[in-house]
Amino acid sequence: MEFIPQIVFILIVGFFGFLIYRRVSQISKNIKLGKDVDLSDNKAERLKNMVLVAFGQKKMFKRPLPAFLHLLIYVGFVLINIEVLEIIIDGVFGTHRVAAPILGNFYSGMINFFEFLAVGVLFSCIVFLIRRSVLRINRFKKIEMVGWPSLDANLILIIEILLMMAILGMNGADQILQQRGTDHYTQVGSFFFSSTLFGWLSEFETGALILIERGAWWFHIVGIFAFALYVTYSKHLHIFLAFPNTYYSKISPKGKMENMNEITNEVKMMLGMPVEGDSAPPPEGMRFGAKDVNDLTWKNLMDAYSCTECGRCTSECPANLTGKKLSPRKIMMDTRDRLEDVGKNGLDDGKSLLGDYITKEEINACTNCNACVEACPVNINPLDIILQTRRYVAMEESAAPDSWNAMFQNVETNFAPWKFGVQDRFNWSNELKEGK
């Protein structure tokens, strides 16, 4: 009978471990649906980007107050998990605070520091809930945030509040049991924050206190496992994907558009210019641009899973600010939704990213200004997806707006977007020279 809690604990670990492994495998499989692209160059620069943007949260600090609160949650999430490791060891081997005898007096200081972080996380989550639900910041009220996205954002904050309350309640009951010399509760010293917030637990009998401590312990650790699984279905997947996503993010100047090699080579051959690399013509049936998620690169698809749905991109988008339908955040959310649907139903479900999820009206509204790319705290590039879907519309459907087709025609015939040739470009200045 004494081993039943350990057996139950191991079964719970195995249950959630299996579900998390299955979900992570599915996400990996979905991302691999994208076209291959080699991003293994400039490792030092990529590592620097990851350290500054993902680990250091450099771009978040463009807005200092929410950045500071977000940093508290981030640091708390990372460091408090050190205590979770101890809880897992205790759960498997039936011990209690197994690290205390090893760390000595340092242990009490460490737990007090974790409690400080827990209080910081509590405070930050409450402020963020108020911002979302009471202050109703404009970027949190956009059309794409109606329903599940808004509920998801609030749920995660509520879950974090409950988990922090559980760990503080567990420590509060634990130290009272220590003071009473209860068996199994190692003497490790006092914990400032939990004794302040949960000192009222001293009015309970020892038996009730043990129930409270054990209940908070199980709630906290099972809650952590459930939270880890939930995150893989949530926008909070960015907690993990922000690191590889910033590492593999674009390092060339933001305004530089990537050419389509097949088209570039064909034009060069037509003009009698030397062709670099593979000069073979495009394979039969090749699709130009992107109609569905499998036409995008794996990096585009990783971007979609890394999106935090914070809306900074949309709040900076000039098209959105002037009332156009385009929202860069929605582009990323739509791409992720389509990717999830393809993962469940396959590509032959009669739908496609362009048309069923993203409309031509949205992509045509983009000004290519890169404001969304600059604003993203984890270097996501919605513009790249917009450009690739535009290329599909222009090259495969010949359905670009008439004004664009006229411009394309001028570029092809005059090497300029205007109706006249290069030799006539400065004719307008002749009138100035003649004093007219």
VEXDREN-2710 file (C-alpha; in Angstrom, 1 decimal):
% VEXDREN-2710
k/r/px/py/pz
1/MET/0.0/0.0/0.0
2/GLU/2.8/2.4/0.8
3/PHE/3.9/2.3/-2.9
4/ILE/0.5/3.1/-4.3
5/PRO/1.2/6.9/-4.5
6/GLN/4.5/6.2/-6.4
7/ILE/2.8/3.8/-8.8
8/VAL/0.0/6.4/-9.5
9/PHE/2.5/9.1/-10.0
10/ILE/4.6/7.1/-12.5
11/LEU/1.4/6.2/-14.4
12/ILE/0.5/9.9/-14.6
13/VAL/4.0/10.8/-15.8
14/GLY/3.7/8.0/-18.4
15/PHE/0.2/9.1/-19.5
16/PHE/1.1/12.7/-20.1
17/GLY/4.5/11.8/-21.4
18/PHE/2.9/9.7/-24.1
19/LEU/0.3/12.4/-25.1
20/ILE/3.0/15.1/-25.2
21/TYR/5.3/12.9/-27.4
22/ARG/2.4/12.1/-29.8
23/ARG/1.5/15.8/-30.1
24/VAL/5.1/16.9/-30.6
25/SER/5.6/14.3/-33.3
26/GLN/2.4/15.5/-35.1
27/ILE/3.7/19.1/-35.0
28/SER/7.1/18.1/-36.3
29/LYS/5.4/16.1/-39.1
30/ASN/3.2/19.1/-40.0
31/ILE/6.2/21.4/-40.2
32/LYS/8.1/19.0/-42.4
33/LEU/5.2/19.3/-44.9
34/GLY/6.9/22.5/-46.0
35/LYS/9.5/22.8/-48.8
36/ASP/13.1/22.3/-47.8
37/VAL/15.3/25.4/-47.4
38/ASP/18.9/25.5/-46.3
39/LEU/19.3/27.8/-43.3
40/SER/22.5/26.3/-41.9
41/ASP/24.7/29.4/-42.8
42/ASN/26.1/32.1/-40.5
43/LYS/25.8/30.1/-37.3
44/ALA/27.4/32.8/-35.1
45/GLU/24.9/35.5/-36.2
46/ARG/22.0/33.1/-35.9
47/LEU/23.0/32.2/-32.4
48/LYS/23.4/35.9/-31.5
49/ASN/19.9/36.5/-32.8
50/MET/18.5/33.7/-30.7
51/VAL/20.3/34.8/-27.5
52/LEU/19.2/38.5/-27.9
53/VAL/15.6/38.0/-29.2
54/ALA/14.4/34.8/-27.7
55/PHE/16.4/34.4/-24.5
56/GLY/17.0/38.2/-23.9
57/GLN/13.6/39.2/-25.2
58/LYS/15.2/42.3/-26.8
59/LYS/12.2/43.3/-29.1
60/MET/9.7/43.0/-26.2
61/PHE/11.4/45.9/-24.5
62/LYS/10.1/48.3/-27.1
63/ARG/7.1/48.5/-24.8
64/PRO/8.9/48.4/-21.3
65/LEU/6.0/47.8/-18.9
66/PRO/4.4/44.7/-20.5
67/ALA/8.0/43.6/-21.3
68/PHE/9.0/43.7/-17.6
69/LEU/5.8/41.8/-16.6
70/HIS/6.4/39.2/-19.4
71/LEU/10.0/38.8/-18.2
72/LEU/8.8/38.0/-14.7
73/ILE/6.5/35.2/-16.1
74/TYR/9.2/34.0/-18.4
75/VAL/12.0/33.8/-15.7
76/GLY/9.5/32.4/-13.2
77/PHE/8.4/29.7/-15.6
78/VAL/12.0/28.6/-16.3
79/LEU/13.5/28.7/-12.8
80/ILE/10.5/27.4/-10.8
81/ASN/10.7/24.3/-13.0
82/ILE/13.9/23.5/-11.1
83/GLU/11.7/22.8/-8.1
84/VAL/9.5/20.7/-10.4
85/LEU/12.4/18.4/-11.0
86/GLU/12.7/17.8/-7.2
87/ILE/8.9/17.2/-7.0
88/ILE/9.2/14.6/-9.8
89/ILE/12.1/12.8/-8.0
90/ASP/10.1/12.9/-4.8
91/GLY/7.0/11.5/-6.6
92/VAL/9.0/8.6/-8.2
93/PHE/10.9/7.6/-5.1
94/GLY/8.5/8.5/-2.4
95/THR/10.9/11.0/-0.8
96/HIS/10.1/14.6/0.5
97/ARG/12.3/17.5/-0.5
98/VAL/15.0/15.2/-1.5
99/ALA/17.4/18.1/-2.4
100/ALA/17.2/19.7/1.1
101/PRO/19.9/17.5/2.8
102/ILE/22.2/17.9/-0.2
103/LEU/21.9/21.7/-0.5
104/GLY/21.8/22.5/3.3
105/ASN/21.1/26.1/4.1
106/PHE/21.2/27.1/0.4
107/TYR/18.0/25.1/0.0
108/SER/15.9/27.5/2.1
109/GLY/17.3/30.5/0.2
110/MET/16.5/28.8/-3.2
111/ILE/12.9/28.1/-2.2
112/ASN/12.4/31.6/-1.0
113/PHE/13.8/32.9/-4.4
114/PHE/11.3/30.6/-6.2
115/GLU/8.5/31.9/-4.0
116/PHE/9.5/35.5/-5.0
117/LEU/9.3/34.5/-8.6
118/ALA/5.9/32.8/-8.0
119/VAL/4.6/36.0/-6.5
120/GLY/6.0/38.0/-9.5
121/VAL/4.2/35.6/-11.9
122/LEU/1.0/35.9/-9.9
123/PHE/1.1/39.7/-10.1
124/SER/2.0/39.8/-13.8
125/CYS/-0.8/37.3/-14.7
126/ILE/-3.4/39.4/-12.8
127/VAL/-2.3/42.6/-14.5
128/PHE/-2.4/40.9/-17.9
129/LEU/-5.9/39.6/-17.2
130/ILE/-7.0/43.1/-16.3
131/ARG/-5.5/44.4/-19.6
132/ARG/-7.3/41.8/-21.6
133/SER/-10.6/41.8/-19.9
134/VAL/-11.1/45.2/-18.3
135/LEU/-8.9/47.7/-20.2
136/ARG/-9.6/45.8/-23.5
137/ILE/-6.5/46.9/-25.4
138/ASN/-7.5/47.4/-29.1
139/ARG/-5.1/44.8/-30.6
140/PHE/-6.7/42.1/-28.4
141/LYS/-10.2/42.9/-29.8
142/LYS/-9.5/42.3/-33.5
143/ILE/-11.9/40.0/-35.4
144/GLU/-9.4/37.1/-35.5
145/MET/-9.3/37.1/-31.6
146/VAL/-13.0/36.4/-31.2
147/GLY/-13.8/33.0/-29.6
148/TRP/-11.1/30.5/-28.9
149/PRO/-8.0/32.7/-29.3
150/SER/-9.2/35.1/-26.7
151/LEU/-10.3/32.3/-24.4
152/ASP/-7.0/30.5/-24.8
153/ALA/-5.1/33.7/-23.8
154/ASN/-7.2/34.1/-20.6
155/LEU/-7.1/30.3/-19.8
156/ILE/-3.4/30.2/-19.8
157/LEU/-3.2/33.2/-17.4
158/ILE/-5.7/31.6/-15.0
159/ILE/-3.9/28.3/-15.1
160/GLU/-0.6/30.0/-14.2
161/ILE/-2.3/31.8/-11.3
162/LEU/-3.7/28.5/-10.0
163/LEU/-0.4/26.7/-10.3
164/MET/1.4/29.5/-8.4
165/MET/-1.2/29.5/-5.7
166/ALA/-0.8/25.8/-5.4
167/ILE/3.0/26.0/-4.9
168/LEU/2.7/28.8/-2.3
169/GLY/-0.1/26.9/-0.5
170/MET/1.9/23.7/-0.5
171/ASN/4.9/25.5/1.0
172/GLY/2.7/27.3/3.5
173/ALA/1.3/24.1/4.9
174/ASP/4.6/22.3/4.7
175/GLN/6.5/24.7/6.9
176/ILE/3.7/24.6/9.6
177/LEU/4.0/20.8/9.5
178/GLN/7.8/21.2/9.9
179/GLN/7.4/23.4/12.9
180/ARG/5.1/20.8/14.5
181/GLY/7.7/18.1/14.0
182/THR/5.4/16.0/11.8
183/ASP/7.0/12.8/10.4
184/HIS/8.2/12.9/6.8
185/TYR/8.4/16.8/6.7
186/THR/12.1/17.7/6.6
187/GLN/13.2/20.7/8.6
188/VAL/14.4/23.2/6.0
189/GLY/13.6/26.6/7.5
190/SER/10.9/29.2/6.9
191/PHE/9.6/30.5/3.5
192/PHE/8.7/34.2/3.6
193/PHE/6.0/34.6/1.0
194/SER/4.1/31.4/1.7
195/SER/4.2/32.0/5.4
196/THR/2.9/35.5/4.9
197/LEU/0.1/34.5/2.4
198/PHE/-0.9/31.2/4.0
199/GLY/0.0/31.8/7.7
200/TRP/-3.7/31.4/8.5
201/LEU/-3.3/27.6/7.7
202/SER/-1.8/27.2/11.3
203/GLU/-5.4/27.1/12.6
204/PHE/-5.9/23.7/11.0
205/GLU/-5.3/20.4/12.7
206/THR/-2.2/18.4/11.6
207/GLY/-4.3/15.8/9.7
208/ALA/-6.1/18.5/7.7
209/LEU/-2.8/20.3/7.0
210/ILE/-1.3/17.1/5.6
211/LEU/-4.4/16.8/3.3
212/ILE/-3.9/20.4/2.2
213/GLU/-0.2/20.0/1.6
214/ARG/-0.6/16.7/-0.3
215/GLY/-3.6/18.1/-2.3
216/ALA/-1.6/21.2/-3.3
217/TRP/1.4/19.0/-4.2
218/TRP/-0.7/16.7/-6.5
219/PHE/-2.6/19.7/-8.0
220/HIS/0.6/21.5/-8.8
221/ILE/2.5/18.6/-10.4
222/VAL/-0.4/17.2/-12.3
223/GLY/-1.3/20.7/-13.3
224/ILE/2.3/21.2/-14.6
225/PHE/1.9/18.0/-16.8
226/ALA/-1.5/19.0/-18.1
227/PHE/-0.2/22.5/-18.7
228/ALA/2.7/21.1/-20.8
229/LEU/0.3/19.2/-22.9
230/TYR/-2.1/22.1/-23.2
231/VAL/0.7/24.4/-24.4
232/THR/1.2/22.2/-27.5
233/TYR/-2.4/23.0/-28.6
234/SER/-2.1/26.6/-27.6
235/LYS/-0.5/29.8/-28.9
236/HIS/1.9/29.4/-26.0
237/LEU/3.9/26.9/-28.0
238/HIS/6.1/29.9/-28.6
239/ILE/7.6/29.3/-25.1
240/PHE/9.6/26.5/-26.8
241/LEU/9.6/27.4/-30.5
242/ALA/10.8/30.9/-30.0
243/PHE/14.3/29.6/-29.7
244/PRO/14.6/27.7/-33.0
245/ASN/12.4/30.2/-34.8
246/THR/14.7/33.1/-34.0
247/TYR/17.8/31.0/-34.7
248/TYR/16.5/30.3/-38.3
249/SER/15.0/33.7/-38.9
250/LYS/15.9/35.8/-41.8
251/ILE/19.4/37.5/-41.4
252/SER/19.5/39.3/-44.8
253/PRO/18.2/42.8/-45.0
254/LYS/14.4/42.8/-44.4
255/GLY/13.6/44.5/-47.6
256/LYS/15.4/42.0/-49.8
257/MET/13.0/39.7/-51.6
258/GLU/14.1/36.2/-52.5
259/ASN/14.0/35.6/-56.2
260/MET/12.5/32.4/-57.7
261/ASN/15.5/30.7/-59.0
262/GLU/13.6/28.8/-61.8
263/ILE/12.3/32.1/-63.1
264/THR/15.6/34.0/-62.7
265/ASN/17.4/31.3/-64.6
266/GLU/14.8/31.2/-67.4
267/VAL/15.0/35.0/-67.9
268/LYS/18.8/34.8/-67.9
269/MET/18.8/32.1/-70.5
270/MET/16.4/34.1/-72.6
271/LEU/18.7/37.1/-72.4
272/GLY/21.8/35.0/-73.2
273/MET/23.2/35.6/-69.7
274/PRO/25.3/33.0/-67.8
275/VAL/23.2/30.9/-65.4
276/GLU/24.6/30.1/-61.9
277/GLY/23.9/26.6/-60.4
278/ASP/21.3/24.3/-61.8
279/SER/20.2/25.6/-65.3
280/ALA/17.6/22.9/-65.9
281/PRO/14.1/24.2/-66.8
282/PRO/11.4/24.1/-64.1
283/PRO/10.0/20.5/-63.7
284/GLU/6.7/19.7/-65.3
285/GLY/3.8/20.6/-63.1
286/MET/5.8/22.8/-60.8
287/ARG/3.6/25.3/-59.0
288/PHE/4.8/28.9/-58.9
289/GLY/4.2/30.6/-55.6
290/ALA/2.1/29.1/-52.8
291/LYS/-1.5/28.0/-52.8
292/ASP/-1.4/25.7/-49.9
293/VAL/0.9/25.0/-46.9
294/ASN/3.0/22.4/-48.7
295/ASP/4.0/25.2/-51.2
296/LEU/5.5/27.2/-48.3
297/THR/8.9/26.4/-46.6
298/TRP/9.3/24.5/-43.3
299/LYS/10.4/27.9/-41.8
300/ASN/7.1/29.5/-42.8
301/LEU/5.3/26.7/-41.1
302/MET/7.5/26.9/-38.0
303/ASP/6.6/30.7/-38.0
304/ALA/2.9/29.7/-37.9
305/TYR/3.4/27.5/-34.8
306/SER/5.6/30.1/-33.1
307/CYS/3.1/32.9/-33.4
308/THR/2.3/34.4/-30.0
309/GLU/-0.9/36.1/-31.2
310/CYS/0.2/39.2/-29.4
311/GLY/-1.0/41.4/-32.3
312/ARG/2.1/43.7/-32.4
313/CYS/2.3/43.0/-36.1
314/THR/-1.3/44.0/-36.8
315/SER/-1.0/47.1/-34.6
316/GLU/1.9/48.3/-36.7
317/CYS/0.4/47.3/-40.1
318/PRO/-0.4/50.4/-42.2
319/ALA/-3.0/48.5/-44.2
320/ASN/-4.8/47.4/-41.0
321/LEU/-4.6/50.8/-39.5
322/THR/-6.3/52.3/-42.5
323/GLY/-9.2/49.9/-42.3
324/LYS/-8.0/47.3/-44.8
325/LYS/-8.9/43.7/-44.2
326/LEU/-5.3/42.5/-43.8
327/SER/-4.1/41.5/-40.4
328/PRO/-0.6/39.9/-40.4
329/ARG/-1.5/38.0/-37.2
330/LYS/-4.5/36.5/-38.9
331/ILE/-2.2/35.4/-41.8
332/MET/-0.1/33.4/-39.3
333/MET/-3.2/32.0/-37.4
334/ASP/-4.8/30.9/-40.7
335/THR/-1.6/29.2/-41.8
336/ARG/-1.5/27.3/-38.5
337/ASP/-5.2/26.4/-38.7
338/ARG/-4.7/25.1/-42.2
339/LEU/-1.6/23.2/-41.1
340/GLU/-3.6/21.5/-38.3
341/ASP/-6.4/20.6/-40.7
342/VAL/-4.0/19.1/-43.2
343/GLY/-2.4/17.1/-40.3
344/LYS/-5.8/15.6/-39.5
345/ASN/-7.4/15.3/-43.0
346/GLY/-4.5/15.4/-45.5
347/LEU/-4.0/17.8/-48.3
348/ASP/-6.8/16.4/-50.5
349/ASP/-9.7/17.7/-48.4
350/GLY/-10.9/20.1/-51.1
351/LYS/-9.5/23.1/-49.3
352/SER/-6.4/25.3/-49.7
353/LEU/-4.7/28.0/-47.6
354/LEU/-5.4/30.6/-50.3
355/GLY/-9.1/30.9/-50.8
356/ASP/-10.5/29.0/-47.9
357/TYR/-8.4/30.6/-45.1
358/ILE/-6.6/33.6/-46.6
359/THR/-8.4/35.8/-49.2
360/LYS/-6.9/37.7/-52.1
361/GLU/-8.3/40.9/-50.6
362/GLU/-6.1/40.4/-47.6
363/ILE/-2.9/39.7/-49.5
364/ASN/-3.5/42.4/-52.0
365/ALA/-3.8/45.0/-49.2
366/CYS/-0.2/44.4/-48.1
367/THR/2.2/47.3/-48.7
368/ASN/5.4/45.1/-48.3
369/CYS/6.7/47.6/-45.7
370/ASN/8.0/44.9/-43.3
371/ALA/6.5/46.7/-40.3
372/CYS/5.0/43.4/-39.2
373/VAL/8.3/41.6/-39.4
374/GLU/10.0/44.4/-37.4
375/ALA/7.4/44.4/-34.7
376/CYS/7.3/40.6/-34.1
377/PRO/9.0/39.7/-30.8
378/VAL/10.1/36.3/-32.1
379/ASN/11.1/37.3/-35.7
380/ILE/8.1/35.8/-37.5
381/ASN/7.8/36.8/-41.2
382/PRO/4.1/37.1/-42.3
383/LEU/5.2/39.0/-45.4
384/ASP/7.0/36.0/-46.9
385/ILE/3.8/34.0/-46.9
386/ILE/1.9/37.0/-48.4
387/LEU/4.5/37.3/-51.2
388/GLN/4.4/33.6/-52.0
389/THR/0.6/33.5/-52.2
390/ARG/0.6/36.7/-54.3
391/ARG/3.1/35.0/-56.7
392/TYR/0.7/32.1/-57.1
393/VAL/-2.2/34.5/-57.9
394/ALA/-0.1/36.4/-60.4
395/MET/1.8/33.5/-62.1
396/GLU/-0.6/30.5/-61.9
397/GLU/-4.0/32.2/-62.0
398/SER/-3.1/35.4/-63.9
399/ALA/-5.6/37.0/-61.5
400/ALA/-3.6/39.9/-60.2
401/PRO/-5.4/43.3/-60.1
402/ASP/-5.5/45.0/-63.5
403/SER/-3.3/47.8/-62.4
404/TRP/-0.7/45.3/-61.3
405/ASN/-0.9/43.5/-64.7
406/ALA/-0.3/46.8/-66.5
407/MET/2.8/47.3/-64.3
408/PHE/4.0/43.8/-65.0
409/GLN/3.6/44.4/-68.7
410/ASN/5.5/47.7/-68.5
411/VAL/8.4/46.0/-66.6
412/GLU/8.5/43.3/-69.3
413/THR/8.5/45.7/-72.2
414/ASN/10.1/48.9/-70.8
415/PHE/12.2/47.5/-67.9
416/ALA/10.3/50.0/-65.7
417/PRO/6.8/50.2/-64.2
418/TRP/5.8/53.1/-66.4
419/LYS/4.3/53.1/-69.9
420/PHE/7.3/54.7/-71.6
421/GLY/10.8/53.3/-72.3
422/VAL/13.9/54.0/-70.3
423/GLN/15.2/56.4/-73.0
424/ASP/12.1/58.6/-72.5
425/ARG/12.2/58.6/-68.7
426/PHE/13.6/62.1/-68.4
427/ASN/11.6/63.8/-71.2
428/TRP/9.6/65.6/-68.6
429/SER/12.8/67.7/-67.7
430/ASN/13.0/69.0/-71.3
431/GLU/10.1/71.3/-70.6
432/LEU/12.0/72.7/-67.6
433/LYS/15.1/73.3/-69.6
434/GLU/13.1/75.1/-72.3
435/GLY/11.5/77.2/-69.6
436/LYS/8.0/76.2/-70.3
END
